[in-house]
């Protein structure tokens, strides 16, 4: 996937997620099955996942390379990366630390949706700071996937928001 398609998918999927969250009733926004996150918590998790990526993409490139290193392999394609993520989830991988949301009250929905879109748009703009080759050159740490290229992290980010939207849809269908 080239940069233009990455940007388009990143923004479209986050916009779709935010629209879906906005359309939920208050009850659906707050509902959580036992041991699962509410739609509000899912949204907070998405924001918590976007925030560090946006921050690191704003670092000077030399700092990115010094802190995280550079890749010694080609980037995986989208499908291969997503299969690796699904395998990690199937093996029990879960969000941890700063990526685990706390309670999210209904009155925070609009503010949270705005923060998601503001951060996704910032990432979309920051992608243009990098050449196609640089997306495959810089690496970042991912809590489940290990060291991934910037391109792979962007692929993950595109999939991740779709994954959480699907979890909300599945949870609602069980009510």
N, C-alpha and C positions, 0 to 999 in steps of 0.2 A: 504494500500500500504506500503510495506516495504522500508527501506532506499535505497536499490539497485535500485528498480524500480523508486523511487522518483528521484534519481540522473539521471538515464537514461532518464526519461521523461523530466526532467528539461532541460538537455543539448540538447536532440534531438529537443524539441520544440523551444528552443531559436536559435539553429542552423538553423532550418527550416525557422524561422522568418527572420533571418539575410540573408539567401540565397535569400529569396523572395524579401526583400528590395534591395539587391544588384542587382537583375535582373530587377528592375523597370527602365523604361526610366526616364530621367531627368524630363520630363513633368509629368509623373505619380508620381514621388517622391515628387514633389512640389505641385501637385494639391490638393485643398481642396474645398469641397462643402461649401456653405455659412454656417457659424456657426459650422463647423466640422474641425477636424485636418487633416493636410496633412500626407502622409506616413512618412515623416521625423519627424513630431511632434509626431506621434504614436510611432516611434522608440525612440525618446527622452523620452517620457513618460515611456516606458518600462525600459530604463536605470535608470530614476529617481526612479522607483519603486524597481529595483534590488539593487541599491546602499545602502539604509539604511538597508535592510535585510542582505546584505553581511557584513556591518559594525557591526551590533548587533550580528551576529553569531560569530564574532571574539572576543567578550567580554569574559572575564572569566565568567564561569557559575554562580559563586556566585554573580557577579555584575548583570547578567541577572535576577536572582531570586530577588535580592534586589530592582532593579529598576522597573521590570515589574510584579513580583509576580510569583506564581505557580498556576497551574490549579487545580480546584476542581471538574473536570468532565472529562469523557473520550473524546478523540478527535472525532469530527464528521468524517464520511467517506467522500470520495471525492465527490460523487454525492450529498450528503446532503449539504455540504459546498458550492458547485457550485450553487445549487438551491437557497440557501440563498443569494448568491451574485447576482444572476439574479433578485431575488425579490427586492433587494435593488436598483439595476439599474432601474428596471421597476417603482419603486416608486420615481424616479427622482434623485437617487444618482449619483454624478459625481465627478471626480477628483477635488481636490482643493489644494490651497497653493503650496508647493514645487513640487507637482506632475503634475502641469499644465505646459506644455512646451511653450517656446517662439518660434519665427520663427527659422526654421532650414534650412540653405542654403545647396544647393546641394553639395558643396565642403566639407561638414562635414559628408556626408554619410559614407564613409569608416571608418573614425575615430570613429563615433558613433557605427557602427557595431562592431568594434574591442572592444570598451568599453563594449558593451552588452555582448559579448562572454567572455571577460576577467572576468567580474563580475559574470556571470552565472557559469563559471568554478570555480571561487573562492567559490561560494555558494556550488557547488557540492563537493568540497574538504572539506569544513567546516562541511557539514552534517556528515561526518565520525567522527567528534569530539564528536558526541552525540550517545548515545545508543537508541535503539527503545523506551524504556521507557522514556528517557529524551525528545524525540521529543513530547511526550504527557504531559510532566511535565511542561516545560517552556511555558510561555504565552507572547504574544506580542500584541501591539495595532495595529489595522487596521482601517484606516479612515472611511470605510463603514461598516465593519463587527464587529467592536468593539474588544473585547479581544478574541484572537484566540490562540490556541496552536501552537507551532513551526511547528508541522506536518501540521496543517491546513493552516498556512501561506505558507508552501511549496506547498501544494495542490493548493492554490490560485495562486501562482506564476506560476505553470505549466499551469493552465487554462488561466490566465491573458494574457500571450503572444499569445495564440491561439485566444482568443477573439479579440485582437487588429489586428492580421493578418486577421481575418475574416472581421473586419470593413474596412480594406484597400481594400480587395477583393471586398466587396460590393460597396464601393465608386467608384472603377475603373469600375465596371459593369454599373454604372449609367452615365458614361461619354458618 
